[in-house]
């Protein structure tokens, strides 16, 4: 079975630390540590000196691997696996890798730049054939010397030009807002989870849809949440719907936020139009099925794994690729309510 491992203790020196001390790339350190060739004597001496000074010890799994042995493992670094989004990516990439005889080593780090660096160091020390990463907000320039191909998933990284497979977040945000605008809504609240990329692009699409029909955006309805969970969305929805001039429609920028929106509306007995981003289980089974902007999350994992396998094998030597998967609007009922339904109360 794939292995999930915790990041090493913060006090333990890493290969990244050695690379910084020696002034070399991460891949150079990896080659010296694992007995590889192609490193000048002077450079190797600097690396070994840094190892001695820091007290670095390589990973025991890497120690067991023979120098030059070709790895049959890929690595996937992502967020919390209890999130269905990340779980879908992991499952799909495992399937593709397995069909080609590769295992996938999983590293789970939730928006922690330093933890991500340590996890990547561990994976490089295991001599994986390639890395798939859902990147955090840190600088990824340190990966330039990793010596293995890298594919980023869901969002691009900072400091490194590499392959990226992602969803058309801006296009999806535009789809949601344009759908509501077409039905006469002009006061459309958008709830945004904290994100340096994905929900920011969804907000761009929301604004773009308004510009296309010369509709003004009420900035008081652009709601940045302190946390990206259902509880924060529930609180914000309750507050915005109790205003003197509440919105007639709500666009929730993630499936977790959609859940919070629906809870608050049920409690308040209000029925504004609702469109969520990303589908979720039982969305079509609710009393009023939920209209969503959906994308093929599993295809993110499949496409990333296929591209990484091609890079690792040398079959694909093109410049870094940017693969953008489309979104589609699934109309189910909640997003098709007219503006005058927002203040109605549901029968008790």
KOLBA-203986 format. One line per field, with one value per residue (C-alpha): residue number from 1; x, y, z. Coordinates in Angstrom, 1 decimal. Layout:
N
nr: c(NUM	...)
east: c(X	...)
north: c(Y	...)
up: c(Z	...)
end
This chain:
348
nr: c(1	2	3	4	5	6	7	8	9	10	11	12	13	14	15	16	17	18	19	20	21	22	23	24	25	26	27	28	29	30	31	32	33	34	35	36	37	38	39	40	41	42	43	44	45	46	47	48	49	50	51	52	53	54	55	56	57	58	59	60	61	62	63	64	65	66	67	68	69	70	71	72	73	74	75	76	77	78	79	80	81	82	83	84	85	86	87	88	89	90	91	92	93	94	95	96	97	98	99	100	101	102	103	104	105	106	107	108	109	110	111	112	113	114	115	116	117	118	119	120	121	122	123	124	125	126	127	128	129	130	131	132	133	134	135	136	137	138	139	140	141	142	143	144	145	146	147	148	149	150	151	152	153	154	155	156	157	158	159	160	161	162	163	164	165	166	167	168	169	170	171	172	173	174	175	176	177	178	179	180	181	182	183	184	185	186	187	188	189	190	191	192	193	194	195	196	197	198	199	200	201	202	203	204	205	206	207	208	209	210	211	212	213	214	215	216	217	218	219	220	221	222	223	224	225	226	227	228	229	230	231	232	233	234	235	236	237	238	239	240	241	242	243	244	245	246	247	248	249	250	251	252	253	254	255	256	257	258	259	260	261	262	263	264	265	266	267	268	269	270	271	272	273	274	275	276	277	278	279	280	281	282	283	284	285	286	287	288	289	290	291	292	293	294	295	296	297	298	299	300	301	302	303	304	305	306	307	308	309	310	311	312	313	314	315	316	317	318	319	320	321	322	323	324	325	326	327	328	329	330	331	332	333	334	335	336	337	338	339	340	341	342	343	344	345	346	347	348)
east: c(0.0	1.1	2.9	1.9	4.7	4.9	7.4	10.6	11.2	12.0	15.3	16.6	19.0	17.7	19.2	17.9	19.9	23.0	22.4	22.2	25.3	27.3	25.9	24.8	21.5	19.4	20.1	23.9	23.5	21.3	24.0	26.8	24.7	23.7	27.1	26.3	28.7	29.0	29.9	33.3	35.7	35.7	31.9	31.6	34.1	31.9	28.8	30.5	31.8	28.3	27.0	29.6	29.0	25.2	25.2	22.9	21.9	20.2	16.9	17.2	15.1	17.5	20.4	19.0	18.8	21.7	23.3	22.0	19.0	16.1	13.1	9.7	8.0	6.4	5.7	2.6	2.6	-0.8	-3.1	-5.4	-6.4	-9.8	-10.7	-12.5	-10.7	-7.3	-8.5	-9.8	-6.5	-4.6	-6.9	-6.7	-2.9	-2.5	-4.5	-2.5	0.8	-0.2	-1.1	2.5	4.0	4.7	3.9	3.0	4.5	2.1	3.1	0.4	1.2	-1.6	-0.5	2.8	5.7	8.5	6.7	6.4	10.1	10.9	8.5	10.0	13.5	12.4	10.9	14.0	16.1	14.0	15.1	11.6	11.3	9.3	7.2	3.6	2.9	-0.2	1.9	1.6	2.3	6.1	9.0	9.7	12.9	14.8	13.3	15.4	18.2	16.1	17.2	13.7	10.8	8.1	4.4	2.3	-1.3	-4.3	-2.2	1.2	4.2	6.4	10.0	10.0	9.0	7.5	4.5	1.1	-2.3	-5.1	-8.8	-10.1	-11.0	-11.6	-13.8	-15.7	-16.3	-17.5	-19.9	-21.5	-21.9	-23.0	-25.7	-27.1	-26.9	-28.8	-31.7	-31.9	-29.8	-27.8	-27.0	-24.8	-22.8	-19.6	-18.0	-14.3	-12.1	-8.6	-6.4	-3.5	-4.6	-7.7	-10.5	-8.8	-9.2	-12.8	-13.3	-11.8	-14.4	-17.2	-16.0	-15.5	-19.2	-20.4	-18.3	-19.7	-23.2	-22.2	-23.4	-21.7	-20.2	-21.3	-18.0	-19.8	-21.0	-17.4	-16.9	-13.4	-13.7	-11.1	-11.2	-12.3	-14.7	-18.4	-18.7	-17.1	-19.5	-22.5	-21.7	-21.1	-24.2	-26.3	-24.9	-25.3	-28.8	-29.9	-28.8	-31.4	-30.7	-29.6	-28.3	-30.7	-28.1	-25.0	-22.0	-20.0	-16.4	-15.8	-17.9	-17.2	-18.5	-21.6	-22.4	-22.2	-24.4	-27.1	-27.1	-27.5	-30.3	-32.2	-32.0	-33.1	-35.8	-34.5	-34.3	-31.8	-30.4	-27.2	-24.4	-21.5	-18.0	-17.2	-19.8	-20.3	-22.0	-25.8	-25.9	-28.5	-30.5	-31.4	-34.9	-33.7	-30.9	-27.8	-26.6	-22.8	-19.8	-18.0	-14.7	-13.2	-11.1	-10.0	-8.7	-6.4	-4.7	-4.7	-3.3	-0.6	0.4	0.5	2.6	5.0	5.5	6.3	8.8	10.4	10.8	12.2	9.3	8.3	11.0	8.9	9.1	6.9	3.3	0.2	-2.8	-6.1	-9.2	-12.6	-15.5	-19.2	-22.4	-24.8	-28.2	-30.3	-32.6	-30.9	-29.2	-32.4	-34.5	-35.6	-34.5	-37.9	-37.6	-34.7	-36.8	-39.4	-39.6	-39.8	-42.9	-42.3)
north: c(0.0	3.6	5.0	8.2	9.6	12.5	15.3	14.9	16.8	20.5	20.2	17.4	18.8	18.2	18.0	21.5	22.7	21.0	22.5	26.0	25.5	24.2	26.7	24.0	22.6	19.9	17.5	17.8	17.0	14.0	12.7	13.1	11.5	8.5	7.9	9.1	10.4	13.6	15.9	17.7	16.8	20.3	20.5	17.1	18.2	21.2	19.1	16.5	19.3	20.8	17.3	17.0	20.4	20.0	16.4	15.4	11.7	10.5	8.7	4.9	4.1	5.9	4.2	0.8	1.8	0.9	3.9	4.3	2.1	3.4	4.2	2.8	5.3	8.6	11.1	13.1	16.0	17.5	18.9	17.2	13.8	14.1	16.8	14.9	17.2	15.9	12.4	12.3	13.6	11.0	8.1	9.0	9.4	6.1	4.3	5.8	5.1	1.5	0.8	1.6	-0.4	2.5	3.1	6.5	7.7	10.2	13.3	15.3	18.9	21.4	24.9	24.7	25.9	24.6	21.3	21.0	21.5	18.9	16.4	17.0	16.5	13.2	12.2	13.2	11.1	8.1	8.6	8.9	9.1	12.3	14.7	15.8	18.7	20.7	23.7	26.0	29.7	29.4	29.9	26.7	27.8	25.3	22.5	23.7	21.4	18.5	16.4	14.9	16.1	18.1	18.5	21.0	20.3	22.7	25.8	27.1	27.5	30.5	30.5	27.5	27.1	23.6	21.6	22.5	20.8	22.9	23.8	26.9	28.7	32.0	30.5	28.6	31.8	33.5	30.7	30.9	34.7	34.9	32.3	34.3	37.6	36.2	35.5	39.0	38.9	42.0	41.7	38.5	37.8	35.8	33.9	33.4	30.9	32.1	31.2	32.8	31.5	29.4	31.4	34.6	33.4	32.5	36.1	37.4	35.4	36.8	40.3	39.6	38.3	41.6	43.7	41.7	42.9	46.4	45.4	47.0	44.8	45.8	45.4	44.8	41.5	40.3	38.5	37.2	34.6	34.1	30.4	28.1	25.9	25.5	27.2	30.4	30.4	29.7	32.7	35.0	33.9	34.5	38.0	39.0	37.7	39.7	43.0	45.6	45.0	41.3	39.7	37.8	35.2	33.7	32.2	29.9	29.5	26.0	23.0	23.4	26.9	25.8	23.5	26.4	28.6	25.9	25.4	29.1	29.5	26.6	28.1	31.6	30.2	32.3	31.2	33.2	31.6	29.5	28.3	26.4	25.7	22.0	19.3	17.3	14.1	14.3	17.8	16.4	14.8	17.8	19.2	21.8	20.2	22.4	24.1	23.8	24.6	21.3	20.1	16.7	16.6	13.0	14.1	16.5	13.5	11.4	14.1	15.0	11.4	10.7	13.8	13.0	9.4	10.8	13.2	10.6	8.2	10.8	10.4	14.0	16.6	19.6	22.9	23.1	22.5	24.3	22.0	23.7	21.6	23.1	23.7	23.1	24.5	21.8	23.3	21.6	24.1	26.2	28.4	29.0	30.8	34.3	37.4	37.9	34.5	35.6	36.9	34.2	31.9	28.2	26.5	25.2)
up: c(0.0	-0.5	2.5	4.3	6.4	8.8	8.2	10.2	13.3	12.7	14.6	12.3	9.6	6.1	2.7	2.0	5.0	3.6	0.2	1.7	3.8	0.9	-1.6	-4.1	-5.4	-3.7	-6.5	-6.0	-2.3	-3.2	-5.5	-3.0	-0.2	-2.3	-3.8	-7.3	-9.9	-11.8	-8.9	-8.9	-6.1	-4.7	-4.7	-3.1	-0.4	0.4	0.6	2.9	5.1	5.4	6.3	9.1	10.4	10.5	11.7	8.8	8.4	5.3	5.4	6.1	3.1	0.8	2.5	1.4	-2.2	-4.5	-6.1	-9.7	-9.1	-11.1	-8.8	-9.5	-7.2	-7.7	-4.9	-4.3	-1.8	-1.1	1.7	4.2	2.9	4.7	2.1	-0.7	-3.2	-2.3	-1.8	-5.4	-6.8	-4.8	-5.8	-9.5	-9.6	-7.7	-10.4	-13.3	-11.7	-10.8	-14.4	-15.3	-12.5	-10.2	-6.6	-5.2	-1.9	-0.2	1.8	3.4	4.5	5.0	3.8	5.7	3.6	5.9	6.4	2.7	2.2	4.7	3.1	-0.3	1.1	2.4	-0.9	-2.9	-0.4	-1.3	-4.9	-6.3	-10.1	-9.9	-7.8	-8.0	-5.7	-4.7	-3.8	-0.8	-0.8	-0.2	-2.7	-4.7	-6.3	-4.2	-6.4	-9.3	-8.1	-7.1	-10.0	-10.7	-12.8	-11.0	-11.9	-9.9	-9.4	-9.0	-8.7	-10.0	-7.8	-7.1	-8.2	-10.5	-14.1	-14.3	-15.5	-14.1	-14.3	-13.1	-13.3	-15.1	-11.9	-13.5	-16.2	-13.6	-11.5	-14.6	-15.3	-11.9	-11.8	-15.4	-14.8	-11.9	-13.7	-16.7	-14.4	-13.2	-10.0	-9.4	-5.7	-5.8	-2.7	-3.2	-0.2	-0.6	1.3	2.1	-0.9	-2.7	-6.1	-6.7	-5.1	-6.2	-9.8	-9.1	-7.9	-11.1	-13.0	-10.9	-11.6	-15.3	-15.6	-14.1	-16.5	-19.5	-18.7	-17.3	-13.8	-10.8	-8.1	-4.6	-2.7	0.5	-1.0	-1.7	1.6	2.4	5.1	7.9	7.4	4.5	6.4	6.7	10.1	8.7	5.7	7.9	10.1	7.1	5.4	8.5	8.8	5.1	4.9	8.0	6.4	5.5	1.8	1.6	-1.6	-3.8	-4.8	-3.2	-5.0	-2.6	-3.9	-2.5	-1.6	2.1	1.9	0.1	3.0	5.4	3.2	3.0	6.8	7.5	4.9	6.3	9.8	8.5	6.2	3.3	-0.3	-2.4	-5.4	-4.6	-6.8	-5.4	-6.9	-6.9	-6.7	-3.5	-2.4	-2.1	-3.7	-6.1	-3.3	-1.2	-1.1	-3.6	-5.4	-5.6	-8.7	-9.0	-11.2	-11.5	-12.9	-13.2	-10.1	-10.7	-14.1	-12.3	-10.7	-13.8	-16.1	-13.6	-13.2	-16.9	-17.6	-14.7	-16.0	-19.5	-18.0	-15.8	-18.7	-21.0	-23.5	-23.1	-23.4	-24.3	-22.4	-19.2	-20.1	-18.7	-18.8	-17.9	-17.4	-18.2	-15.8	-16.5	-14.9	-13.6	-13.1	-10.5	-9.0	-6.3	-8.8	-10.9	-8.3	-9.4	-7.5	-5.8	-4.0	-1.7	1.1	1.1	4.1	3.7	5.2	8.7)
end
